[in-house]
Amino acid sequence: MVSSPRVSTHLLPGDPPVEVSLKRSPRATRFSLRVSRADGRVSLSLPIWAPEGEALAFLRDREDWLRHHLETAPVIQRAGIGAFVPVCGIPREVVAGRLRVARFADGRIEVPDGARTGPRIRALLGALARERLTRAVQTHAATLGQRAARITLRDPRSRWGSCSSKGDLMFSWRLIMAPPDVLDYVAAHEVAHLIEMNHSAAFWRVCARLRPDYALQRDWLKRQGSGLLAWRFDTAEDGAKCP
């Protein structure tokens, strides 16, 4: 049985000081520095056997990287009444309504005036994401004469989609917050993996067949994707990882 990580706190001096959680874990084989996209918290994972002095030296060596990510990280956004949550790339105001579930109405997101606003908005966006992604997958798969085995939606931090060797496709539900062409590109990307389970030149030729402008959409995700991850609904997320 693997024991839980042991956690302590270190304050990295500077302007401003940065609180860092030191996490000793039997799973860790090297030092690993992360900045959470959810709340900006900093954690440093280290092996059980590693001297704390070496871990702090590792932290100081990467202080410039750490402060750069803290300074450039998107501002955390909370999905609640009064917020403007992006839906298909368009900010939609969240307003209180006299209903039991969240819904789209008159270009806005109406939610019950009470607790659990974030989870209700997430459920609404998740349902729309499933509808749009399923439709996109079916369209692109038909073009290639393929068929996805199963489609699931999750909230991963390091990828927008994936394709298993069995043909199962996974997508981030947060894609529904991106412009429609971006969502469609990710669907096309994963469908292309039904033919090429790699990122070879052959794979990108299949991708280009489905989305000739795939480079534009991929670039949007590289530039703007962290903004989608900055929205808080009801989960905590991992963020940037120092190389």
C-alpha positions in Angstrom: 0.0 0.0 0.0 1.4 3.4 -1.0 1.4 6.0 1.7 0.0 9.5 1.3 2.4 12.4 0.5 3.8 14.3 3.5 3.3 18.0 3.1 5.2 21.0 4.7 5.3 24.7 3.8 8.2 26.9 2.7 8.1 30.7 2.2 10.2 31.7 -0.7 11.5 35.2 0.1 11.1 38.0 -2.4 8.7 40.7 -3.6 6.2 39.3 -3.0 7.0 36.2 -0.9 5.7 33.0 -2.4 4.3 30.1 -0.3 5.4 26.7 -1.6 4.0 23.4 -0.4 6.7 20.7 -0.2 5.2 17.3 -0.9 7.2 14.2 -0.1 5.8 11.2 -2.0 7.0 7.6 -2.5 5.8 8.0 -6.1 8.2 10.9 -6.8 11.5 10.1 -8.4 12.7 13.6 -8.9 11.9 17.2 -8.0 8.8 18.6 -9.7 7.6 22.2 -9.4 4.0 23.1 -10.3 1.8 26.2 -10.4 -1.9 25.6 -10.1 -4.1 27.2 -12.8 -7.0 27.0 -10.4 -5.7 29.2 -7.6 -2.1 30.0 -8.3 -0.8 27.7 -5.5 2.7 26.5 -5.8 3.8 22.9 -5.0 7.2 21.2 -5.1 7.1 17.4 -5.1 10.2 15.5 -4.0 11.2 11.9 -3.3 11.0 10.6 0.3 14.8 10.3 0.4 15.7 13.7 -1.0 17.3 16.2 1.5 15.1 19.3 2.0 18.1 21.5 1.3 18.5 20.1 -2.2 14.8 20.7 -2.8 15.0 24.3 -1.7 18.1 24.8 -3.9 16.1 23.4 -6.9 13.3 25.9 -6.0 15.7 28.9 -5.9 17.3 27.8 -9.3 13.8 28.0 -10.9 12.6 31.1 -9.1 12.6 33.2 -12.3 10.5 30.5 -14.1 8.1 30.4 -11.1 7.6 34.2 -10.8 7.1 34.4 -14.6 4.3 31.9 -14.5 2.7 33.6 -11.4 2.8 37.0 -13.1 1.5 35.8 -16.5 -1.1 33.4 -15.2 -4.7 34.2 -16.2 -6.8 35.8 -13.5 -9.0 33.2 -11.8 -12.6 33.6 -12.9 -15.5 32.4 -10.8 -18.7 31.2 -12.4 -21.5 32.9 -10.5 -24.2 35.5 -10.8 -22.9 38.6 -12.5 -20.0 36.8 -14.2 -19.7 36.7 -18.0 -18.9 33.0 -18.8 -17.7 32.3 -22.4 -20.0 30.0 -24.3 -18.8 29.1 -27.9 -16.4 32.0 -27.6 -19.0 34.6 -26.6 -19.2 36.0 -23.0 -22.7 35.2 -21.6 -23.9 37.0 -18.5 -25.0 34.8 -15.6 -28.2 36.1 -14.1 -30.6 34.9 -11.4 -33.8 33.3 -12.5 -36.9 31.7 -11.0 -36.1 28.1 -12.0 -34.6 25.0 -10.6 -31.9 24.3 -13.2 -29.6 26.5 -15.3 -30.6 27.3 -18.9 -29.8 29.6 -21.8 -32.3 32.4 -22.2 -32.2 35.7 -24.2 -28.4 35.3 -24.8 -27.7 34.9 -21.0 -27.3 32.0 -18.6 -30.1 31.9 -16.0 -29.5 30.0 -12.8 -31.4 29.5 -9.6 -30.7 32.3 -7.1 -29.0 30.3 -4.4 -26.2 27.9 -3.6 -24.3 25.7 -6.1 -24.4 28.2 -8.9 -21.1 27.0 -10.3 -21.9 23.3 -10.5 -25.2 24.1 -12.2 -23.5 26.2 -14.9 -20.9 23.5 -15.4 -23.7 20.9 -15.9 -25.3 23.2 -18.5 -22.0 23.7 -20.3 -21.2 20.0 -20.1 -24.5 19.0 -21.7 -24.0 21.5 -24.6 -20.4 20.3 -25.0 -21.5 16.7 -25.3 -24.0 17.6 -27.9 -21.6 19.7 -30.0 -18.7 17.3 -29.7 -20.8 14.2 -30.5 -22.1 15.9 -33.6 -18.6 17.0 -34.7 -17.1 13.5 -34.1 -19.8 11.8 -36.1 -19.3 14.2 -39.0 -15.5 13.9 -39.1 -15.6 10.1 -38.6 -18.1 9.7 -41.5 -15.7 11.6 -43.7 -13.0 9.1 -43.0 -15.2 6.1 -43.0 -14.5 5.5 -39.3 -16.6 5.3 -36.1 -15.6 6.2 -32.5 -16.2 3.5 -30.0 -17.2 5.8 -27.1 -17.1 9.5 -26.3 -16.5 10.7 -22.7 -16.2 14.2 -21.3 -13.8 15.0 -18.5 -11.9 18.0 -17.1 -8.2 17.2 -17.8 -5.4 19.8 -17.2 -2.8 18.7 -19.7 -4.8 17.9 -22.9 -8.0 18.8 -24.7 -8.7 15.4 -26.0 -7.4 11.9 -26.4 -8.0 8.7 -28.4 -7.4 5.2 -27.0 -6.3 2.2 -29.0 -9.8 0.9 -28.7 -11.2 4.0 -30.5 -12.6 5.6 -27.4 -12.4 9.4 -27.5 -12.1 11.7 -24.5 -12.6 15.5 -24.6 -12.5 18.4 -22.1 -15.9 19.8 -21.6 -14.3 23.2 -21.3 -14.0 23.2 -25.1 -17.6 24.5 -25.2 -16.2 27.8 -23.9 -13.9 28.2 -26.9 -15.0 29.4 -30.4 -16.9 26.7 -32.4 -14.0 26.2 -34.9 -11.6 25.4 -32.0 -14.0 22.7 -30.6 -14.4 21.3 -34.1 -10.7 21.2 -34.6 -10.1 19.2 -31.4 -12.8 16.7 -32.5 -11.2 16.4 -35.9 -7.8 15.9 -34.3 -8.9 13.0 -32.2 -10.9 11.4 -35.0 -7.8 11.5 -37.1 -6.2 9.3 -34.5 -8.6 6.6 -35.4 -6.4 6.2 -38.5 -3.0 7.4 -37.3 -2.3 6.8 -33.6 0.7 9.2 -33.6 1.6 12.7 -34.6 3.5 11.8 -37.7 3.3 13.7 -41.0 0.7 11.2 -42.1 -1.4 12.1 -39.1 -1.3 15.8 -39.9 -2.3 15.1 -43.5 -5.4 13.3 -42.2 -6.1 16.2 -39.8 -5.7 18.7 -42.7 -8.2 16.8 -44.7 -10.8 17.3 -41.9 -9.7 20.9 -40.9 -7.5 22.6 -43.5 -7.1 25.5 -41.0 -6.1 23.2 -38.1 -2.9 25.3 -37.4 -5.0 28.4 -36.6 -7.2 26.6 -34.2 -4.2 24.8 -32.5 -2.5 28.2 -32.1 -5.7 29.6 -30.5 -5.6 26.9 -27.9 -1.9 27.5 -27.2 -2.5 31.2 -26.7 -5.9 31.3 -25.1 -6.5 27.8 -23.6 -5.2 28.7 -20.2 -8.0 31.3 -19.9 -10.5 28.5 -20.2 -8.8 26.5 -17.5 -8.8 29.6 -15.2 -12.6 29.4 -14.8 -13.6 27.9 -11.4 -16.8 25.9 -11.1 -16.4 23.3 -8.4 -13.0 21.6 -8.9 -9.4 22.4 -8.2 -6.9 21.9 -11.0 -3.2 21.3 -11.5 -1.4 23.9 -13.6 2.0 24.7 -15.1 4.8 22.3 -14.5 8.4 23.4 -14.4 10.7 21.4 -16.7 
